[in-house]
Amino acid sequence: MTSSNKQNKTKYPVFIVLGSGGHTAEMCTINMALLTSARGKEIYNPVRYIIANDDITSRSRITSAMQKVGVALDDTSFIYVPRSRKVGQSYLSSVFTTLWALLWSFWLVWSGQPKLLLCNGPGTCVPFCIATYICRQIRRLPSTTKIVFVESWCRVRTLSLSGKLLRPLLDLLVVQWPALAEKYKNAYNVKYFGKIM
């Protein structure tokens, strides 16, 4: 069997980063739309949902959303990771927790080899985007691996902090308001498809 045939038979996963609260609600909507599109369940399979280890609601919310589109999730569908920074945590101590989260992200991306990293702005996604970008640069991941960031619909005129930090690393940054699209009209990777939620 040739290496290209082996690659075609390998199921590279899709990594989807969930954040607590509104981030997960938006990602549920995005994920349901992807899976109900033509061939969506074939293309976006298998999926691994990345959740902060102290997030107690995202798993139940995404499980409920996926049941509506006929997708059953089990324990292998979820990966729990340390947060980069907790709410109220000092910036000094967050340096160490961010480094720890980045190491975790590198290990998971290196071993999991995702074909797509999809996120919408929770802080948990930052180390994963960095790890995916670097692993692709050093050819641990194929050049076809994509990093897609969907900016929250509440970001009307400015990008979120995560969006600003990660924009140079992203293959696609989706914005949902014309004013924001106009602001970044010269950015090759910023696209506007209308309000998608």
Secondary structure as the mmCIF struct_conf table of DSSP 4:
data_model
#
loop_
_struct_conf.conf_type_id
_struct_conf.id
_struct_conf.beg_label_comp_id
_struct_conf.beg_label_asym_id
_struct_conf.beg_label_seq_id
_struct_conf.end_label_comp_id
_struct_conf.end_label_asym_id
_struct_conf.end_label_seq_id
HELX_RH_AL_P HELX_RH_AL_P1 SER A 3 LYS A 9
BEND BEND1 THR A 10 THR A 10
HELX_LH_PP_P HELX_LH_PP_P1 TYR A 12 PRO A 13
STRN STRN1 VAL A 14 VAL A 17
TURN_TY1_P TURN_TY1_P1 SER A 20 GLY A 21
HELX_RH_AL_P HELX_RH_AL_P2 GLY A 22 THR A 36
BEND BEND2 SER A 37 SER A 37
TURN_TY1_P TURN_TY1_P2 ALA A 38 ARG A 39
HELX_RH_AL_P HELX_RH_AL_P3 GLY A 40 ILE A 43
BEND BEND3 TYR A 44 TYR A 44
BEND BEND4 PRO A 46 PRO A 46
STRN STRN2 VAL A 47 ALA A 52
TURN_TY1_P TURN_TY1_P3 ASN A 53 ASP A 54
BEND BEND5 ILE A 56 THR A 57
HELX_RH_AL_P HELX_RH_AL_P4 SER A 58 LYS A 68
TURN_TY1_P TURN_TY1_P4 VAL A 69 GLY A 70
HELX_RH_3T_P HELX_RH_3T_P1 ASP A 75 SER A 77
STRN STRN3 PHE A 78 VAL A 81
BEND BEND6 SER A 84 SER A 84
TURN_TY1_P TURN_TY1_P5 VAL A 87 GLY A 88
HELX_RH_AL_P HELX_RH_AL_P5 TYR A 91 GLY A 112
BEND BEND7 LYS A 115 LYS A 115
STRN STRN4 LEU A 116 CYS A 119
BEND BEND8 GLY A 121 GLY A 121
TURN_TY1_P TURN_TY1_P6 GLY A 123 THR A 124
HELX_RH_AL_P HELX_RH_AL_P6 CYS A 125 GLN A 137
TURN_TY1_P TURN_TY1_P7 ILE A 138 ARG A 139
BEND BEND9 ARG A 140 LEU A 141
TURN_TY1_P TURN_TY1_P8 SER A 143 THR A 144
STRN STRN5 LYS A 146 VAL A 150
TURN_TY1_P TURN_TY1_P9 TRP A 153 CYS A 154
BEND BEND10 VAL A 156 THR A 158
HELX_RH_AL_P HELX_RH_AL_P7 LEU A 161 LEU A 166
HELX_RH_3T_P HELX_RH_3T_P2 ARG A 167 LEU A 169
BEND BEND11 ASP A 171 ASP A 171
STRN STRN6 LEU A 172 VAL A 175
BEND BEND12 TRP A 177 TRP A 177
HELX_RH_AL_P HELX_RH_AL_P8 PRO A 178 LYS A 183
TURN_TY1_P TURN_TY1_P10 TYR A 184 ASN A 186
TURN_TY1_P TURN_TY1_P11 TYR A 188 ASN A 189
STRN STRN7 VAL A 190 TYR A 192
BEND BEND13 GLY A 194 GLY A 194
#
